Amino acid sequence: VTQNGGLFRFGVQGRSLNIGASGSPATVARYWLNGGIMDFDDKSDLLLGYYGSGAYTSALIVAGGIITNLNKLHVGYAANSKADVTVTGGTIVIGSGGIVGKTPNGRIFLGGGTLAASANWTGAMPMTLTGNNGPATLDTRGFTVTQSGLLSGPGTLIKTGAGALNLPTPTTHTAALSAQAGTLRVTVAAANA
């Protein structure tokens, strides 16, 4: 599915939208957002490669537009699933459910574009900052976001908005970090202190 504009609203309270293709790892279900609004108006979850024991392959590509009112983003949960989230523009607004998933099944690539908070949330998925289409932005919008997954890659993550971004895992983050507003807390591995 490719969305270039307009409004797609998923509003089934207590339900989730699953993007996934099964049966063959060569088959990929993709949702490509180039513009417009993908609205989860009842704060539902978006699942990528979530169900089943078969080969579920899915991709969410955000190049423009906005995904809003999302409670939780699940990335690559099923045993044999593969799921990629690639953000090169646009915005994904995430609620209190945060970002969850399994590695190496689920992967997140950020280059340009914005992850934003509509509530305090946590995420443990590693994120690769690609640098494609410029730096990635994380806008906390007055909330606290705790990202314990490793940030790596040649790109940059810019923290904007009031509130805090916590990076509590004492690891070697290889990506460049910058704060334009609010608080950025980074726990640095002893070898790098």
N, C-alpha and C positions, 0 to 999 in steps of 0.2 A: 504494500500500500504506500502510495506517495501522496502527501498532503502539501499543497503549494499555497494554500490560503483557506479562508473560511473558518468554520468552527466544527470540531468533532467533539461531542460531549458523551462521556461515559458516566452514567449516573445511577448505577444500581447499588444502592447502599448495602454494605456488607459483602459485596462481590468484588472480584478482581478481573482485570483484562489480561489474558494470556496471549503473548505473541510467541509462536513456536511451530515448527514443522517436524513431523515425526516420520520414522520409517527409514530414512536414509540420511547420513551425514552430509551428503551432497545437496540436499534440499534445504534451503534457507528461507525462513519467513522474516521479512523485513518491514519495518515501519520507518519511512523516511519523511521527516518533518522539515520542509523547506520554508514554510511560512504558515501563518494562521495560528489557531489556538487548538490545542488538545486539552480539554477540560475534564478533570475527574471531579465533578461537582459534588459528589458525596464523600470525598476524601478516600477513594478506593485505592487499591494497590495495582501496580503494573508489574506483571510477571514475564520474564524472558527466559525461555528454556526451563520451565518449572516442573511440569507434570510428566509422569510416566517413566518407564524404565527403558524405553526405546531411545533412538538417537533424535534428540530435539535440538534443532539449530535455529537460532534467532538473532536478529540484530535490530537495534534501535539507533538510527542515525538522526541527529539533530543538527541541521545546518542553518536553521532560521526558525522564527516563530517562538511559541512558548508552550510548554507543558505545565499546567497549573493545577492546584488543589490535589496534588498527588500525595497520598499518605506514605507509601513505601515503594521503593524500587527493588525488586528481587532480580538478581542477575545470576543465571546458571545454577539452578538448584538441583535439578534431576541428575541422577547418577551418571548418565551418558550424554548429558546436554552440553551444548556449547552456546554461549550467549555473549555478544559484544554490545557495548554501549559506546558510541562515538559521538562526541560533541565538538563541532567546529564552528558553531554559531548558535544563536538563539539562547533560550533559557529553559532549565528544568527547575521547577519549584517543588521542594520536597518537604513533607510534613514530619510528624513525630516518629513515624516508622523508620525513617532513615534509608540507608542503602545497605542491603544484605545480599549474601550470595555465597557461592563456593568458588574457590580457586583450585585448579587452573581452569575450571569450566567456564567461569564468568570473568570477563575482562572489561575494564573501563579505560577509554582513551579520551583525553581532554586536550583540545587545541583550539583556542578561541571559545567563545560561548561562555555561559554562566550556569553554575549550580547555585541555587538560592534556597533560603530557609523560610518556611511559613510557621515553624515551631522549632523548639530545640530538637536536634536529632543527632544520631551517631551513625558512623559507617566504619566497617572493618575491611572493606574491599580495597586491595591495592589499586592505585590509579597511575596510569602512564600519562605524563604531560608531554604531548608530542611536539608542541611548538607550531604545529600546522595552523595556519590562519591566526597566528598571534598567541598571546598568553591566555590562559584560562582564568576565569574569575570565580571566586566563591563569595557570594554576598550573604552575610549572616542576618541582615535586616533586623538587628536588635535581639537576635536569639543566640544561643550557644550551639555550635556544631563541633562535635568531637570526631575526628577522623583518625582511627588507629591503624588503618592500612598504610603501607609504604607508598610514598610519592616518589616516582622515578621518572627518568626521561630527560630529554634536552630542553623541555619547555619550562615555562614559568607559571606559578600560581599566584594570583593577586587576590588578597583578602580585602573586601570592601564592606561597607555598611557598619552600623553600630552593632554591638554584640561581640562575641568571641569565637575564634577558631582555635581549637585545642588539637595539637598533634602530640599525644601523650606517649606513644611508643618510642622507647629509646633506641632508635635505629639510625642508620645513615641515610637520610633522605638525599637523593642525588639531584632532585629538581630544585630550581631556584624558587624562593619564596619572597613575597613582598606584601606589606600591609599598607593600605591607603587610608583605612579608617578602622576604628574599633581596636580590638586586642587580638594579637597573634601569640599563642603560647606554644613553644616548641621544646620538647624534651630531646636533648642531644645525647648521643652515645658518648660514654666516658672518653673514648679514643679521640673524639672530635671536639671535646669541650675546651 
